[in-house]
Amino acid sequence: MSTRTTAASERSDATPHEVARLLADPARRFVLTCHRNADGDALGSLLGLARAMRAAGQDVTLSHPDPDPVPEDLAFMRRTDEEIGASLPPDVGEMTLVTLDCASEGRMWETPEHERAGLLINVDHHQDNTRFGHRNLVEPRASSSAEVVVHILDAAGWPLTVDVAEPLYIGLITDTGRFCYANTGAEAHRIAARMVEAGLDPSAIARTLYEEQPPERVALMGRALTRAELRSAGRLIVSALTAEDFSAAGGDDTEGIVEVMREVRGVEVAGLVREAGPDGTHRVSLRSSDGTVDVSAIARLEGGGGHKAAAGFSTAMRPDELLDWITDHVTRRLDAPDDRAARGG
């Protein structure tokens, strides 16, 4: 019998226990996915939940909208037997689709593939999540989607083994900026401690993530920092990278660059613009030092989103116009951080 429940009126918020009951149902088959351009939290949540469910005997398939969803620097997370398909199964209408770390429908397949799912469970921690699932477990106070997944595992009574913990820990450490971001709470540290007690080696993971930087990324970081500009009385730093920069550096991996920019003394917001294609599109990464300036509100103005302290968007604006646009919106929020709502944020 089909589990299809597509009426908008049937959409509702869910608790970890309610989601756990659905995921533990032996009569269901599952498809797990996460957002395009997956990061450590998206992939960590995907793989961690899949491993826990498979260990419990559940039928789990992994799918993703990107043909090659695992970036090179995160390839160590995935085991050789963990295949991730590029499309949803033909019979997804009889299956339960679980989306992880995905704030909106637009961050999955360009066509509404997910609408064919029999039941869609949305598991996330972004405060601007659109609640697009039939069942929505969204915990904005959680440090990461990995943290939310651990709450599901606990509710289901599934053990946090080292095999399950490793990808979830990567989600935890990357989304908290090595436990430095303002979203790092006591629960994140408690979960990390449980993972270490399970046998996880945090130093080995940290070395792999942060001490094996590809030369191309370091070269791009140098180019970005060389032309970085301090604006808004030194409280904002911005920079831009072009296709010529990528060619000169031998790659286009910008991971971590905007975080380094944010570390400059006195900076409260950092913005990195990068050329995204020959059509004139640019991608923007925004970071706020402590979340006082809600950069996700700025990103939403251009159809993007994210967290208060970390967000991004794509745009057709020219780089010079774009840098001025970022400066304008950040400066207004720096000058009146308590008036964000009245200013459209």
Steps between C-alpha positions, in 0.01 A plus 500: 500500500629846416616727781438808287380807693541806285228742611645822636252481788670178611836669549599535861789546737634185661703402805807274497286221647238533224767492230674210672178296493466561127865412429474182706190376316605167342232531233658811350777542244705817517688743277740744670631818340654838588547839334694579184868594540506290814722601790623305802174528692282396206713197411570413862130500585420298188761230561458488876124450486529250215751290695285501812187403307675224308646362822141484627398297194327773301493515118687822415600651165715813464427753224629848426427772242872544415658237273815505716374606843809437712775768481856373484588625847205309649545180300651326803158511667339256260569128498547324167167317541301820559358581157314826447272504198440809287124459482216375713380140448215459248273365776570785743124551520491189716796610712584745778739780403712652778669831422792606721643849558282638221334832584276516192374302205715709267817351642421153365418394144433782252182319399265408786612139521431490873129559446466142376592361843238312693599678821758776535677549835694824528784490759691825543628773733485816284281768655366597156389148406183519290340188656453343157467145631193308603673456835748771602756451774676837508708598805633855446684495833700193402859562393464281193277251327736234633389599850135456397581155358649397836173601666318267258741214574446546873122505456518180293732329747765451230859494629748776419775264384832633375396407144190718531674769705784579259298669221274666757803639682624648173162669462524627856856634477460665159171675574628631834832612353696262724267595789584871458179638345223660704270205421718272717300410809537260789312230309759504220776437753299227675444320170867536405600347834269204438660448160850499649383252762374280214855482363518793260845661455441879477866582436516271196184653353628853566830425326321364194256792484727792579866404459497356149411813302541464121754745352237641265282607793795665674586688179141625470502605864808710434335671204180566697685643798727715283206689352278494809353840595400623844177697490247639748774638726680167499199297613444343156755328278423403140689342214430351158646214296470471123535225243850636433586438866379141475706446187813648657458296820421179316166446673182662628480360854421796729410298810602679820614826340216716627551357849864615496387846385266521796793446738641848432495714815198731517309321222140406579390386154697347212381460142664303217377532142603240246429471129278198450476462124527657155144633527605771744364329809684554828480312827525686827602360838424712806625446854418686819737488795237435765164503323416854614462585133265238356669432167228251404258794487728671249536179295123455487467835323663331199328162535766338717506405866691329774571573864522828688879472498551320168301541180529527125325575174547516123441812294540652156628833639839621378784466755541875560126546536482193720774612740323834544168321553653281771660805661170688506296221658766399750566861607133565565483196725825586674367847574161376622524129589175506695307650209559218250133411459401858421775512238369198312715235670 
